[in-house]
């Protein structure tokens, strides 16, 4: 997933990921994603993912689910 820390403070970390997936039919998905992680006492308390192209993610997942 090639993580890269973009920004960090004592309470939050922002990581850019390159998310990749392959469906059971061989269709590939490859897109950047930002993860926002909130920390407390050096423990993860919240994680959020922000997709640059949410419509493309939805299309890939919908097609992959239909094949099952």
C-alpha positions as CSV (number, residue, x, y, z in Angstrom):
1,X,0.0,0.0,0.0
2,X,3.1,2.3,0.0
3,X,2.2,4.4,3.1
4,X,3.6,7.9,3.3
5,X,3.2,10.1,6.4
6,X,2.0,13.5,5.2
7,X,1.5,15.2,8.6
8,X,1.7,14.4,12.2
9,X,1.1,15.9,15.6
10,X,0.8,14.3,19.1
11,X,-2.9,13.5,18.5
12,X,-3.2,13.0,14.8
13,X,-1.4,11.4,11.9
14,X,-2.3,11.8,8.2
15,X,-1.0,9.0,5.8
16,X,-1.3,8.8,2.1
17,X,-1.9,5.2,0.9
18,X,-1.9,3.7,-2.6
19,X,-4.7,1.3,-2.2
20,X,-4.8,-1.6,-4.6
21,X,-7.3,-4.5,-5.1
22,X,-8.0,-7.2,-7.5
23,X,-11.5,-8.7,-8.0
24,X,-12.2,-12.4,-8.4
25,X,-12.6,-11.7,-12.2
26,X,-9.2,-10.0,-12.3
27,X,-10.4,-6.4,-12.5
28,X,-7.8,-4.2,-10.8
29,X,-8.3,-1.1,-8.7
30,X,-5.4,1.3,-7.9
31,X,-6.1,4.7,-6.3
32,X,-4.6,7.1,-3.6
33,X,-6.3,7.4,-0.3
34,X,-5.7,9.6,2.8
35,X,-6.0,8.1,6.2
36,X,-6.6,10.3,9.2
37,X,-5.7,8.6,12.5
38,X,-6.4,10.0,16.0
39,X,-4.2,8.8,18.8
40,X,-4.6,9.0,22.6
41,X,-2.0,7.7,25.0
42,X,-0.1,6.3,22.0
43,X,-3.2,4.1,21.1
44,X,-5.4,4.4,18.0
45,X,-8.8,5.7,19.0
46,X,-10.2,6.7,15.5
47,X,-9.4,6.0,11.9
48,X,-11.0,7.6,8.8
49,X,-10.3,7.0,5.1
50,X,-10.8,9.7,2.5
51,X,-10.9,8.5,-1.1
52,X,-9.9,10.9,-3.9
53,X,-12.4,9.2,-6.2
54,X,-15.2,7.6,-4.1
55,X,-17.3,7.0,-7.2
56,X,-14.5,4.7,-8.7
57,X,-14.2,2.8,-5.4
58,X,-18.0,2.3,-5.3
59,X,-18.1,1.1,-8.9
60,X,-15.3,-1.4,-8.3
61,X,-16.9,-2.8,-5.1
62,X,-20.3,-3.0,-6.8
63,X,-18.9,-4.9,-9.8
64,X,-16.8,-7.2,-7.5
65,X,-19.9,-8.0,-5.3
66,X,-22.1,-8.9,-8.3
67,X,-19.6,-11.6,-9.4
68,X,-19.7,-13.5,-6.0
